[in-house]
Each structure stands twice: as structure tokens, then as C-alpha cells.
């Protein structure tokens, strides 16, 4: 168990036009903590980006990307997670693209 403390930042951007809108929403979390049993110092970096493209004529697109890193300040293993989710729907409502990709990695300490 690693209790963390840190900072949460939120960014929001929207662009509108006569045919639709685009919105990007980002959440960034950064912090540090100490392992309760090991005493190892860890830093944590996490970013979530959500992007929406909505066309009033019918086509829609959504992409979500999450990157998370847990970095040890010692001999403990570092961890990385990346999740990408994407979907596209045509003007007729047909799902034309849909996928999820999850990548997990543990790497030696630096």
C-alpha cells in the first residue's frame, strides 16, 4: 500500500462551428508517496485525455488516452500503464471503428 498526496489539474477546451463541435478534456495527476512496508519513495504521474468530435450531420468520434507511471526512488520496480480507447460512428449510426488497447509494463529501477 502506498498512500499518495499530490496535485490534480483539469484542462478543458471546446471549439464550436455551424456543423458541430470538438471538445478536449484533460486530467493530470502528479504526486508522491511512501510505501507503508518498504519505506520506498514513489512518484506518480497520470494523464487522461478525452477528445470528442461531434458533427451535427451525424458523424461522431471519441478518443480516450490514459498514461500512468509509478516510479520508485530505489530498487523497486517501476510500472507503466497506457490505455487507448477509440470509436467512430458514421452519419447513418454505423460503428465504423472501435478498439481498445491496453499496455502494461514493469521495468527495473533506475
C-alpha positions in Angstrom: 0.0 0.0 0.0 1.3 3.4 -1.0 -0.6 6.5 0.3 -0.2 9.4 -2.1 -0.6 13.1 -2.0 -0.2 15.5 -4.9 -1.9 17.8 -7.3 -4.8 17.4 -9.7 -5.1 19.7 -12.7 -8.0 19.9 -15.2 -8.0 21.5 -18.6 -11.0 21.9 -20.9 -11.1 23.2 -24.4 -14.1 23.5 -26.7 -14.4 24.6 -30.4 -17.8 25.1 -32.0 -18.8 25.6 -35.6 -22.0 25.6 -37.6 -21.7 21.8 -38.3 -20.5 20.5 -34.9 -18.1 20.9 -32.0 -14.8 19.5 -30.7 -14.0 19.2 -27.1 -10.8 18.1 -25.4 -10.8 17.4 -21.6 -7.5 16.6 -19.8 -7.0 15.5 -16.2 -3.4 15.4 -14.9 -2.5 13.9 -11.5 1.0 14.2 -10.1 2.1 13.1 -6.6 4.3 11.2 -4.4 4.1 8.7 -1.6 6.0 6.3 0.6 5.4 2.5 0.7 4.0 1.6 4.1 6.0 -1.6 4.5 9.1 -0.9 2.3 9.6 2.8 3.0 10.4 3.3 -0.7 9.6 6.8 -2.1 7.4 6.7 -5.2 6.3 9.4 -7.7 3.1 9.1 -9.6 2.3 10.8 -13.0 -1.1 10.2 -14.6 -2.7 11.9 -17.6 -6.2 11.3 -19.0 -7.2 12.9 -22.3 -10.7 12.7 -23.7 -11.4 14.1 -27.2 -14.8 14.3 -28.7 -15.7 15.3 -32.3 -19.5 15.7 -32.8 -20.9 16.5 -36.2 -24.5 17.8 -36.2 -24.9 16.0 -39.6 -24.3 12.7 -37.8 -20.7 11.5 -37.6 -19.1 11.2 -34.2 -15.7 10.3 -32.9 -14.4 9.7 -29.3 -10.8 9.0 -28.3 -9.6 8.5 -24.7 -5.9 8.1 -23.8 -4.6 7.3 -20.3 -0.9 7.2 -19.4 0.1 6.4 -15.9 3.6 6.0 -14.4 4.6 4.8 -10.9 8.3 5.5 -10.5 10.4 4.3 -7.5 13.2 6.1 -5.9 15.2 3.0 -5.1 15.5 -0.7 -6.1 11.7 -1.3 -6.5 10.3 -1.9 -10.0 8.7 0.9 -12.0 5.3 0.5 -13.6 3.7 2.0 -16.7 0.1 1.7 -18.0 -1.3 3.0 -21.2 -4.9 2.7 -22.3 -6.2 3.9 -25.6 -10.0 3.7 -26.5 -11.3 4.9 -29.8 -14.7 4.8 -31.5 -16.1 6.3 -34.7 -19.8 6.3 -35.7 -20.9 7.3 -39.2 -23.7 9.7 -40.1 -26.0 6.6 -40.5 -25.2 5.4 -37.0 -23.0 2.6 -38.0 -19.9 2.0 -35.8 -17.1 2.2 -38.3 -14.1 2.0 -35.9 -13.9 0.7 -32.4 -10.9 -0.5 -30.4 -9.2 -0.7 -27.0 -5.5 -1.2 -26.5 -4.0 -1.7 -23.0 -0.3 -1.8 -22.4 1.2 -2.6 -19.0 5.0 -2.8 -18.3 7.2 -3.2 -15.3 10.7 -2.0 -15.7 13.7 -2.2 -13.4 14.5 0.7 -11.1 16.7 3.5 -12.5 
